[in-house]
Amino acid sequence: MAELRIIKNSGREATLPDGVVEDFKKSLRGRLLRPGDDGYEGARKIWNGMIDRRPALIARCAGAADVARCVDFARAENLVLAVRGGGHGVAGNAVCDGGLMIDLSVMRTVRVDPARRTARADAGVTWGEFDHETQAFGLATPGGQVSTTGIAGLTLGGGWGWLARKYGLASDNLLSVDIVTADGKLRTASDTEHADLFWGVRGGGGNFGVVTSFEYRLHPVGPVVGGFVFYPFAIARDVLQRYRELTRKAPDELAADAALLTLPDGTKVAGIAACYCGTVAEGERLLGPLKTFGTPVVDQLGPTSYISVQTMLDASYPSGLQQYWKSSFLREVDDKAIDTMIAHCTAPASPMCHGLLEFQAGWCRGSRRSSRHRVRGARRPARFPGSGVVRRSGRGQAVCAVGARVLGSHGAVLHRWRVRQLSRKRRGRGGRAGPGGLREREVSTTARPEGAVRSQESLPPEPEHQAARRDAVSITRRGRIAAFDRPAA
Ligand SMILES: Cc1cc2nc3c(=O)[nH]c(=O)nc-3n(C[C@H](O)[C@H](O)[C@H](O)COP(=O)(O)OP(=O)(O)OC[C@H]3O[C@@H](n4cnc5c(N)ncnc54)[C@H](O)[C@@H]3O)c2cc1C
């Protein structure tokens, strides 16, 4: 076989001798795919059809030893490295051009301990698979709202779902991770082992190493009252105002989204999707009025299983479409916001475009209850889409992950992802966004004329964050390995 063309971390093109690739292949338990191999084309594809990258090598890792071997190989050859969990990252960082892609999608075991109410899951597991195993025991942990999303990227980025207002984010329910850091060592990180690293992986994204398995705390969940109800688009204003009323006084057990969208038959609708995870009687009392203020086009809201709520939006998010998502925060859904949303969704660019409101208020309360991590002084989040401070480290830092979707559209060319880092100079007071207090790191993917996409980070991590990770080695969002070499603070 010919030499393999690769792209080094420096961005330079180079080649890898066939013998080096063959030796690497033999050292793995899983398959190593090169361009042209059976399965290569399928393995390089991810959920967002806009991402079209061609790794030089795809390692379908069979376990943590394969992952460690890949990290060693990438470091030795100075290769660009990408990590794929469930492949739902909209920015497409799970796949790289000319580098090594670590594909975890083969690693899919979930082990539930019903007595301890914990579950350990491999990094290639999706939320559908995780819920399937845990619900067999009537248990669950907060996950995403679409069951095909990977547990890995979602948990590492925070993780918002129907249970989060009651039980916190997915990352708040993390008890430990097994993680291969950039020195190729497999470590366990938890509150008691490598605690700084553990703090980093709970919301910090995939920058700290390759997580091979996640251990979660579980809660008794189900049956729930959930589903969706759609009304004609003509009364969208009324629907959104009722959504505002519903969420204004909502108990922690209730999570609700509002959406303006087009059904597969072309009918434009305004709808509310909800999940109440308390008692069925109380859920029916709270959500019942949503079904009766007009004549619904579709009504699927009622007592049901948690799994049915977790899968009810799957069909709306099929794999392979070209996706562009954009999101923002609202403290209140005032009339101006409602009118703006209706104006944007009245004549969408394509039937797949939709506007979405996610009611995320109060998940600091859920976090407080469910996490042993301290959140003293944490700022309450905005009431509507978006978030506030999740947690603070012992060093008085706070991380705020912006994750709410307001508009999603189909076929556009720009994606922008934002991670806000709130830096606190003094301990004991809530972090405040504002001049001097807020540094913003943007990870964006911009369109080039020829349609290719490029990632960029506009600001380096803050020095305090580097110190917090002083022992750690990092894999940056661009898939490159970097080692933090600052001395201990
Ligand atoms: C249809 C859809 C619905 C969604 N719904 C929700 C929702 O309800 N709530 C919510 O919070 N988010 C939601 N998201 C956002 C989702 O959580 C993120 O896109 C998440 O990153 C996806 O994780 P993944 O493992 O599937 O993706 P991937 O693309 O595989 O990974 C995403 C990022 O994490 C890194 N990564 C993946 N696995 C690992 C690992 N094991 N170790 C280190 N780094 C890793 C990747 O390198 C990449 O940078 C949704 C996304 C989609 C496409």
The ligand as a Gaussian input file, in Angstrom:
#p B3LYP/6-31G(d) Opt

LIG

0 1
 C      -30.257000      16.546000      17.498000
 C      -29.499000      17.114000      18.660000
 C      -30.145000      17.319000      19.867000
 C      -29.465000      17.842000      20.954000
 N      -30.142000      18.011000      22.130000
 C      -29.462000      18.451000      23.201000
 C      -30.114000      18.537000      24.471000
 O      -31.280000      18.238000      24.608000
 N      -29.394000      18.959000      25.525000
 C      -28.074000      19.313000      25.407000
 O      -27.461000      19.686000      26.409000
 N      -27.430000      19.246000      24.222000
 C      -28.110000      18.825000      23.125000
 N      -27.472000      18.753000      21.924000
 C      -26.088000      19.224000      21.822000
 C      -25.193000      18.035000      22.157000
 O      -25.191000      17.829000      23.529000
 C      -23.761000      18.333000      21.724000
 O      -23.746000      18.517000      20.349000
 C      -22.831000      17.205000      22.150000
 O      -21.515000      17.654000      21.973000
 C      -23.055000      15.936000      21.364000
 O      -22.296000      14.898000      21.905000
 P      -21.844000      13.675000      20.990000
 O      -20.978000      12.769000      21.794000
 O      -23.033000      13.090000      20.322000
 O      -21.035000      14.447000      19.847000
 P      -19.590000      14.352000      19.220000
 O      -19.707000      15.168000      17.969000
 O      -19.099000      12.964000      19.091000
 O      -18.700000      15.106000      20.251000
 C      -18.895000      16.473000      20.544000
 C      -17.585000      17.044000      21.107000
 O      -17.196000      16.327000      22.272000
 C      -15.922000      15.725000      22.061000
 N      -15.979000      14.370000      22.608000
 C      -16.883000      13.408000      22.288000
 N      -16.658000      12.308000      23.002000
 C      -15.591000      12.566000      23.767000
 C      -14.885000      11.809000      24.730000
 N      -15.241000      10.569000      25.037000
 N      -13.826000      12.371000      25.337000
 C      -13.458000      13.645000      25.036000
 N      -14.097000      14.406000      24.146000
 C      -15.148000      13.877000      23.519000
 C      -15.718000      15.691000      20.569000
 O      -14.355000      15.685000      20.227000
 C      -16.421000      16.946000      20.130000
 O      -15.592000      18.059000      20.303000
 C      -28.117000      18.222000      20.827000
 C      -27.460000      18.041000      19.602000
 C      -28.139000      17.493000      18.533000
 C      -27.440000      17.339000      17.216000

